[in-house]
Amino acid sequence: MDISDAYCHTCSCVVEAPAQVAFDYMSDGIRQGEWTFGSWDRRQVDEHLFSGRSMFDDKETFIRIDADLESGVIRYAIGDDPKNLLSRNMARIVAGRDLGWPGERCLVTLMAWRAEFMSDDRWKQLCVSHETQMFIIKARIESNPD
């Protein structure tokens, strides 16, 4: 049995901002369009449902956001049909104080689970994209703390 993780990808960065600021940014469906390559030009479709266009293939993608401030978890259900979304991406915001860090900083982590339809190349694209997006997320939160 191979237990190397070919089905889940994580990446994290330290952000020099309070956890609440990072949580608000990561759970904002419109502002998410500033950093996610798979869904630019965001528009709000419903209360927690958004859509945007992929930079890779220009297809419309729908995203339903379920944010839980108490746990610091933001779930992103994604797909091309708003009635059939897969909850395969998640962010977790951890306050620095919970990790013993001084000052107002936090840890932002992105997690993705590999869907059945993803080829090896599509999975690699997602993983590399998330790693690159972490630099955008960090810069956006630190430069616009409101």
C-alpha positions as CSV (number, residue, x, y, z in Angstrom):
1,M,0.0,0.0,0.0
2,D,1.3,3.4,-1.0
3,I,0.5,6.0,1.7
4,S,2.3,8.9,0.0
5,D,-0.4,11.6,-0.4
6,A,-1.4,11.7,-4.0
7,Y,-4.9,12.7,-3.1
8,C,-4.5,15.8,-0.9
9,H,-2.3,18.8,-1.3
10,T,-1.5,21.5,1.3
11,C,0.5,24.7,1.3
12,S,0.8,27.3,4.0
13,C,2.3,30.8,4.6
14,V,2.7,33.0,7.6
15,V,0.8,36.3,7.1
16,E,1.7,39.4,9.1
17,A,-1.9,40.3,9.9
18,P,-4.5,39.2,12.5
19,A,-6.3,35.9,11.8
20,Q,-9.6,37.8,11.6
21,V,-8.3,39.9,8.7
22,A,-7.1,36.8,6.9
23,F,-10.3,35.0,7.5
24,D,-12.4,37.8,6.2
25,Y,-10.3,38.0,3.0
26,M,-10.3,34.3,2.4
27,S,-14.0,34.0,2.9
28,D,-14.9,36.9,0.6
29,G,-16.2,35.4,-2.6
30,I,-15.6,38.4,-4.7
31,R,-12.1,39.1,-3.4
32,Q,-11.2,35.4,-3.9
33,G,-11.2,36.3,-7.6
34,E,-8.1,38.4,-6.9
35,W,-6.0,35.3,-6.2
36,T,-7.6,32.1,-7.6
37,F,-6.4,31.2,-11.1
38,G,-9.4,28.9,-11.6
39,S,-12.0,31.6,-11.1
40,W,-11.3,35.2,-12.1
41,D,-13.8,38.0,-12.9
42,R,-16.0,37.0,-10.0
43,R,-19.7,37.7,-9.7
44,Q,-22.1,36.9,-7.0
45,V,-24.9,34.5,-8.1
46,D,-26.6,33.9,-4.8
47,E,-25.9,34.5,-1.0
48,H,-22.9,32.1,-0.8
49,L,-22.6,31.2,-4.5
50,F,-20.1,32.9,-6.9
51,S,-18.9,32.3,-10.4
52,G,-15.8,33.2,-12.4
53,R,-13.8,32.1,-15.4
54,S,-10.7,29.9,-15.4
55,M,-7.5,31.5,-16.6
56,F,-6.5,28.1,-18.0
57,D,-9.5,27.2,-20.2
58,D,-11.8,30.2,-19.8
59,K,-14.6,27.9,-18.6
60,E,-17.1,29.2,-16.0
61,T,-16.6,27.8,-12.6
62,F,-19.1,28.0,-9.7
63,I,-18.0,28.2,-6.1
64,R,-20.1,27.9,-2.9
65,I,-18.4,29.2,0.2
66,D,-19.1,27.9,3.7
67,A,-17.1,29.8,6.3
68,D,-16.9,29.0,10.0
69,L,-15.1,31.7,11.9
70,E,-15.0,29.7,15.2
71,S,-12.9,26.9,13.6
72,G,-11.1,29.2,11.1
73,V,-12.2,26.8,8.3
74,I,-13.5,28.0,4.9
75,R,-14.9,25.3,2.6
76,Y,-15.0,25.9,-1.2
77,A,-17.4,23.7,-3.1
78,I,-16.4,23.9,-6.8
79,G,-17.7,22.8,-10.2
80,D,-19.2,23.7,-13.5
81,D,-22.8,23.0,-12.4
82,P,-24.0,25.1,-9.4
83,K,-26.4,22.3,-8.4
84,N,-23.6,19.7,-8.3
85,L,-20.5,21.2,-6.6
86,L,-17.7,19.1,-5.0
87,S,-16.4,20.3,-1.6
88,R,-12.8,19.6,-2.5
89,N,-10.9,22.8,-1.5
90,M,-10.5,24.3,2.0
91,A,-8.6,27.1,3.7
92,R,-7.7,27.1,7.4
93,I,-6.7,30.2,9.2
94,V,-4.8,29.7,12.5
95,A,-4.1,32.6,14.8
96,G,-0.4,33.0,15.6
97,R,-1.1,33.0,19.3
98,D,-2.5,29.4,19.0
99,L,0.9,28.4,17.7
100,G,2.9,30.3,20.3
101,W,3.9,33.1,18.0
102,P,4.3,36.6,19.2
103,G,2.4,39.6,17.6
104,E,-0.5,39.8,15.2
105,R,0.3,37.1,12.6
106,C,-1.4,34.0,11.4
107,L,-1.0,30.9,9.3
108,V,-3.0,30.5,6.2
109,T,-3.3,27.0,4.7
110,L,-4.9,25.9,1.5
111,M,-5.9,22.2,1.1
112,A,-7.2,20.5,-2.0
113,W,-8.4,16.9,-2.5
114,R,-8.0,15.2,-5.8
115,A,-11.3,14.6,-7.6
116,E,-11.8,11.4,-9.6
117,F,-11.9,13.3,-12.9
118,M,-8.5,14.9,-12.5
119,S,-5.7,13.6,-14.7
120,D,-2.1,13.7,-13.4
121,D,-1.4,16.9,-15.3
122,R,-4.6,18.6,-14.0
123,W,-3.7,17.6,-10.4
124,K,-0.2,19.0,-10.8
125,Q,-1.7,22.2,-12.3
126,L,-3.9,22.6,-9.2
127,C,-1.0,21.9,-6.8
128,V,1.4,24.4,-8.4
129,S,-1.4,27.0,-8.7
130,H,-2.2,26.8,-5.0
131,E,1.5,27.2,-4.1
132,T,1.8,30.3,-6.4
133,Q,-1.5,31.7,-5.1
134,M,-0.1,31.6,-1.5
135,F,2.3,34.5,-2.5
136,I,-0.7,36.5,-3.9
137,I,-2.8,35.8,-0.8
138,K,0.0,36.9,1.6
139,A,0.7,40.0,-0.4
140,R,-3.0,41.0,-0.7
141,I,-3.7,40.5,3.0
142,E,-0.6,42.3,4.2
143,S,-0.9,45.2,1.9
144,N,-4.7,45.7,2.4
145,P,-5.5,44.8,6.0
146,D,-9.1,46.2,5.8
